[in-house]
Amino acid sequence: MRPLAPVCLPLLLLAIGCAGSGDAAREPVAGPPAAAADLARGPARTFSYETLDGRELSTASLAGRLSVIGFVATYDVASQAEARFLAGLLRDHTPRINAALLVLEASENRPLVEAFVAALKLPYPVALADAPTIAGEGPFAGLHHVPSVVILDAEGREAFRHVGLITQEALEEVLRRIERENARSAR
């Protein structure tokens, strides 16, 4: 019987080399990149979506606090985890922050979205996105991947964006970084 090392070793090295060649836009789950929180803030995002309970999720309804908005889909397991991370973040940081979920699915999926929210017992506003937002256009241009997270500052300007799953702990670090930046600029 011949040893497998001469045949398996090149295949193993090839597999390891290919493992790092994923999508560069996808960031590690463990924590946000240092430069992401240093995003230059532009004008306030202007948006308005109707929540499942008939209220408004908008620039005006979130004004005055840092707001963490998750972009999810009911069919995605990572979205379910992100929704739970946001629930924990809100629980630990109320009333300091707002949290909300924007579901990137068509309105005919509303029953699925309602079941998703009920099953997870989500404590924050949840809205269905409109067609332009689902397509990656509109107020959150370029963001049509699930799960994703955007953090808006108190004036509604985007302070952070992350594509892919991000943990509650990583989001807490981003919030602390944004608060430090805000304190420095206020001086």
TARAKA-V883372 format. One record per helix or strand of 2 or more residues. SS is the DSSP state (H for helix, E for strand). FROM is the first residue (numbers start at 1). TO is the last residue. Records with the same first field share a line. If there is no record, write none. Layout:
# TARAKA-V883372
SS=FROM-TO  FROM-TO
This chain:
# TARAKA-V883372
H=5-19  34-38  59-62  77-93  107-120  131-134  138-140  168-186
E=48-51  56-58  66-72  97-103  125-128  148-152  158-163
